[in-house]
Amino acid sequence: MIRLSVNALLNFHPKAILAAIVLVMTLLGGVAWGALSLVDYVSTLDRAERGTRQAAAFLEGHADAVLDGGAAALARVADRLETGGLASLPDHALGEALAASRFGALSILDAGGRTVFGPSIHPDGGIASLFQGADGGLELLHGQVDGLDSILMVRRILGRGGLLEGAVLLALPSSSLHTVLDVFGDGRHSVAGLFRLDGTRLAGIGGTGGDAGIGPLPALEPGAESGDGDWSVAGEGVVIGLKRMRDFPAVAAVALPRSIVLEPWSGRLQHGFMMVGVSVVALFGLAALGWASLRREAAARDALRDANARLEQRVEERTADLRSLNQKLVRALAEKERANQAKARFLSAANHDLRQPFQALRLFHHLLMERLKESRERSIAEKMGEALDSGEKLLHALLEVATLDAGVVRPNIADVPVAAVLNGVAAEFRGLAADKKLDLRVRGCAAMVRTDATLLTRMLGDLLRNAIAYTPAGGVVVGCRRRGQWLRIEVWDTGPGIAAEHLDAIFEDFVQLGNPERDRRRGLGLGLPKVRRKAALLGHAVEVRSRPGQGSVFSIMVPLAASESRTDAVAPAPAGRAEDPDTRLILIVEDDPVQSAGMQLLLESWGHDVLVAADGPAALAALRAAPRCPDVILSDFRLPGPLTGAETVTRAAEQEGRPIPGIILTGDTAPERIREAVAAGCRLLHKPVTPDVLRDALNALGTERQPIRHSQPSAA
């Protein structure tokens, strides 16, 4: 059956077969790319929906804290009035009413809507909206108090017979939620705010409808979350996250315009179109080469037919030389048969190999090599093969570099045994070292580090590959050294060494020392730049020391796991004070008030005590006034004033007379930032930092606590 199918296929014109294969490959590639784009589209909307749900939950928590105190005070006033009626206000409820006024503007109305206590409050639906409904439960409305937007907390007063006697209102300024709402006022959010269950806005930002709502909301149980990627606000499509408040009839909502959510996906789609276009052009270029090869074969067949015709004519004319002519005819027929067999083999090979898309380049190069006879032409084809090899290697390297620069690589940070990583890398490169007669040795190490095992293995692999490539004789040694809370993994070689003025340049893209002619057989000059990018992604430091003529040492600074880095005993808490052992005193040094407020809320929600300072001198002053030395300093790198974040941690340790663990937050991925943070003994995290990454960084610093100061030192 297979043989019959191949024979039937060979009956078609070779050019038709080639055109069909190219068409099928183009269609398959287009379908695959379209499917991946669709999956990416759905994934982008799903991530945005999860993000809006988390933001809505954050907003709901803050709103609950703001409303809770006012609701309790309002309930106490209403309970007093329901017990004794409005007439009991001067004797029984006046004190509670005055106490509740510290939360907002308190007003008491009788059944006719007249104000008997407090300022005039103007609900959006008018005074009549306050008396709609017969129950005495708490309701939330939006209104105005002295011209300011306010959230109105309403409690109706029911007499002993169930008759409506009046209402108690507590107006909380909408500005009390701006601490969190301003975080969402970055121009990217369409809506962020607090809404009634019917969708009417209570407080918030964004939207084009003024104080209008966001439409009918789905029924949610108290404390339940919801999200929708196909919501519409004022005619604009948004991705929305909802969180129903547990104790109040309100919903926290955060929405992002779909146009903003899909911007990254649109960018990737455009780049995909470009890549597909380049691939299609390359594919048709290869098809053109195959087409030209088939034309040359057809010309050879035509030449063979002409030779046969001339041979037959000579047989008829020269009967005397019949034997000689017959022998020539036999040889010509044999040559023709061999040519036919070669053609069949070629078509069979082409039919098989051209089905493998990733082998198309190699196939056409192989066909050219088989057909070329002259040494000059074969040399050109060989150069083309070398160019294909270099292009393939360059493509893989550039794709890896582009992936790292795009920020799509997400490291999987975990506790990793160093011994397993070193043994795996050594096993991979032991054969390469043996081919060059180099001695490859690995010093054992039992430490555990916090890193991504795969990325660390690739980094060490690139360093070992460079060391072996540039070491003509001697050996390569891989070992580890502990440096406080860090582990230095080192790769030593006995190569020619690197001059001091080139130590920074070797980490730049396409830089190769001693290869000015850019011989691709000696590498591409992207190994060390990839190591630098992966180190920046992981928050590790890469260093190099070298002496010309004696060799080089490349090292990676990796943080030790929490179990490895804890060496000091936990200080006992003073008698009479019970504290949670996981609760820490954390000093935040951040000049951006929005980021500082958000970080403070996050850490306090985890149960930590927080001090806040805007710059280095303010942080040192806060330390002197603190009851005890902080357990951790969490600082931005670039601060106003004379001190950076790393310098602030160093000065704080000198002031306190003991080291203080530090975490530096920065958006700068330059190697200098990493070296400065390591020199100060700090952990470096690159913005934006997710809460999970921050929690892992805090856990990695251990749980040791600093002693409480019983007396403040006198000023010098």
Secondary structure as the mmCIF struct_conf table of DSSP 4:
data_model
#
loop_
_struct_conf.conf_type_id
_struct_conf.id
_struct_conf.beg_label_comp_id
_struct_conf.beg_label_asym_id
_struct_conf.beg_label_seq_id
_struct_conf.end_label_comp_id
_struct_conf.end_label_asym_id
_struct_conf.end_label_seq_id
HELX_RH_AL_P HELX_RH_AL_P1 ILE A 2 LEU A 10
TURN_TY1_P TURN_TY1_P1 ASN A 11 ASN A 11
BEND BEND1 PHE A 12 PHE A 12
HELX_RH_AL_P HELX_RH_AL_P2 PRO A 14 GLY A 84
HELX_RH_3T_P HELX_RH_3T_P1 LEU A 86 SER A 88
HELX_RH_PI_P HELX_RH_PI_P1 LEU A 89 ALA A 93
HELX_RH_AL_P HELX_RH_AL_P3 LEU A 94 ALA A 100
TURN_TY1_P TURN_TY1_P2 SER A 101 PHE A 103
BEND BEND2 GLY A 104 GLY A 104
STRN STRN1 ALA A 105 ASP A 110
TURN_TY1_P TURN_TY1_P3 ALA A 111 GLY A 112
BEND BEND3 GLY A 113 GLY A 113
STRN STRN2 THR A 115 PHE A 117
BEND BEND4 GLY A 118 GLY A 118
STRN STRN3 HIS A 122 PRO A 123
TURN_TY1_P TURN_TY1_P4 ASP A 124 GLY A 125
HELX_RH_3T_P HELX_RH_3T_P2 ILE A 127 PHE A 131
BEND BEND5 GLY A 133 ASP A 135
STRN STRN4 LEU A 138 VAL A 145
TURN_TY1_P TURN_TY1_P5 ASP A 146 GLY A 147
STRN STRN5 LEU A 148 LEU A 158
TURN_TY1_P TURN_TY1_P6 ARG A 160 GLY A 161
BEND BEND6 GLY A 162 GLY A 162
STRN STRN6 LEU A 164 PRO A 173
HELX_RH_3T_P HELX_RH_3T_P3 SER A 174 LEU A 177
HELX_RH_AL_P HELX_RH_AL_P4 HIS A 178 LEU A 181
HELX_RH_3T_P HELX_RH_3T_P4 ASP A 182 PHE A 184
TURN_TY1_P TURN_TY1_P7 GLY A 185 ARG A 188
BEND BEND7 SER A 190 SER A 190
STRN STRN7 VAL A 191 ARG A 196
TURN_TY1_P TURN_TY1_P8 LEU A 197 ASP A 198
BEND BEND8 GLY A 199 GLY A 199
STRN STRN8 ARG A 201 GLY A 206
BEND BEND9 THR A 208 GLY A 209
TURN_TY1_P TURN_TY1_P9 GLY A 210 ASP A 211
BEND BEND10 GLY A 215 GLY A 215
HELX_LH_PP_P HELX_LH_PP_P1 PRO A 216 ALA A 219
TURN_TY1_P TURN_TY1_P10 PRO A 222 GLY A 223
STRN STRN9 GLU A 225 VAL A 233
TURN_TY1_P TURN_TY1_P11 ALA A 234 GLY A 235
STRN STRN10 GLU A 236 ARG A 244
BEND BEND11 ARG A 246 PRO A 249
STRN STRN11 ALA A 250 PRO A 257
HELX_RH_AL_P HELX_RH_AL_P5 ARG A 258 VAL A 261
TURN_TY1_P TURN_TY1_P12 LEU A 262 LEU A 262
HELX_RH_AL_P HELX_RH_AL_P6 GLU A 263 GLU A 317
HELX_RH_3T_P HELX_RH_3T_P5 THR A 319 ASP A 321
HELX_RH_AL_P HELX_RH_AL_P7 LEU A 322 ASP A 353
TURN_TY1_P TURN_TY1_P13 LEU A 354 ARG A 355
BEND BEND12 GLN A 356 GLN A 356
HELX_RH_3T_P HELX_RH_3T_P6 PRO A 357 GLN A 359
HELX_RH_AL_P HELX_RH_AL_P8 ALA A 360 ARG A 371
BEND BEND13 GLU A 374 GLU A 374
HELX_RH_AL_P HELX_RH_AL_P9 SER A 375 ALA A 406
TURN_TY1_P TURN_TY1_P14 GLY A 407 GLY A 407
STRN STRN12 ALA A 414 PRO A 417
HELX_RH_AL_P HELX_RH_AL_P10 VAL A 418 ASP A 435
TURN_TY1_P TURN_TY1_P15 LYS A 436 LYS A 437
STRN STRN13 ASP A 439 VAL A 442
STRN STRN14 MET A 448 THR A 451
HELX_RH_AL_P HELX_RH_AL_P11 ALA A 453 ALA A 469
TURN_TY1_P TURN_TY1_P16 TYR A 470 TYR A 470
BEND BEND14 ALA A 473 GLY A 474
STRN STRN15 GLY A 475 ARG A 483
TURN_TY1_P TURN_TY1_P17 GLY A 484 GLN A 485
STRN STRN16 TRP A 486 ASP A 493
BEND BEND15 GLY A 495 GLY A 495
HELX_RH_3T_P HELX_RH_3T_P7 ALA A 500 HIS A 502
TURN_TY1_P TURN_TY1_P18 LEU A 503 ASP A 504
HELX_RH_3T_P HELX_RH_3T_P8 ALA A 505 PHE A 507
BEND BEND16 GLU A 508 GLU A 508
TURN_TY1_P TURN_TY1_P19 ASP A 509 PHE A 510
TURN_TY1_P TURN_TY1_P20 LEU A 513 GLY A 514
TURN_TY1_P TURN_TY1_P21 PRO A 516 GLU A 517
HELX_RH_3T_P HELX_RH_3T_P9 ARG A 520 ARG A 522
BEND BEND17 GLY A 525 GLY A 525
HELX_RH_AL_P HELX_RH_AL_P12 GLY A 527 LEU A 538
TURN_TY1_P TURN_TY1_P22 GLY A 539 GLY A 539
STRN STRN17 ALA A 541 ARG A 547
TURN_TY1_P TURN_TY1_P23 PRO A 548 GLN A 550
STRN STRN18 GLY A 551 PRO A 559
STRN STRN19 LEU A 560 LEU A 560
HELX_LH_PP_P HELX_LH_PP_P2 ALA A 561 ALA A 561
HELX_RH_AL_P HELX_RH_AL_P13 ALA A 562 SER A 565
BEND BEND18 ASP A 568 ASP A 568
HELX_LH_PP_P HELX_LH_PP_P3 ALA A 569 PRO A 574
TURN_TY1_P TURN_TY1_P24 ALA A 575 GLY A 576
TURN_TY1_P TURN_TY1_P25 PRO A 581 ASP A 582
STRN STRN20 LEU A 585 VAL A 589
BEND BEND19 ASP A 591 ASP A 591
HELX_RH_AL_P HELX_RH_AL_P14 PRO A 593 SER A 605
TURN_TY1_P TURN_TY1_P26 TRP A 606 GLY A 607
STRN STRN21 ASP A 609 ALA A 613
BEND BEND20 ALA A 614 ASP A 615
HELX_RH_AL_P HELX_RH_AL_P15 GLY A 616 ALA A 625
BEND BEND21 ALA A 626 PRO A 627
STRN STRN22 ARG A 628 ARG A 628
BEND BEND22 ASP A 631 ASP A 631
STRN STRN23 VAL A 632 ASP A 636
BEND BEND23 PHE A 637 ARG A 638
BEND BEND24 PRO A 640 PRO A 642
HELX_RH_AL_P HELX_RH_AL_P16 GLY A 645 GLU A 656
TURN_TY1_P TURN_TY1_P27 GLY A 657 GLY A 657
BEND BEND25 ARG A 658 ARG A 658
STRN STRN24 GLY A 662 THR A 666
BEND BEND26 GLY A 667 GLY A 667
HELX_RH_AL_P HELX_RH_AL_P17 PRO A 671 ALA A 679
TURN_TY1_P TURN_TY1_P28 ALA A 680 GLY A 681
STRN STRN25 CYS A 682 HIS A 686
BEND BEND27 LYS A 687 PRO A 688
HELX_RH_AL_P HELX_RH_AL_P18 PRO A 691 ALA A 700
TURN_TY1_P TURN_TY1_P29 LEU A 701 LEU A 701
HELX_LH_PP_P HELX_LH_PP_P4 GLN A 706 PRO A 707
STRN STRN26 ILE A 708 ILE A 708
HELX_LH_PP_P HELX_LH_PP_P5 ARG A 709 ARG A 709
BEND BEND28 HIS A 710 SER A 711
HELX_LH_PP_P HELX_LH_PP_P6 GLN A 712 ALA A 715
#
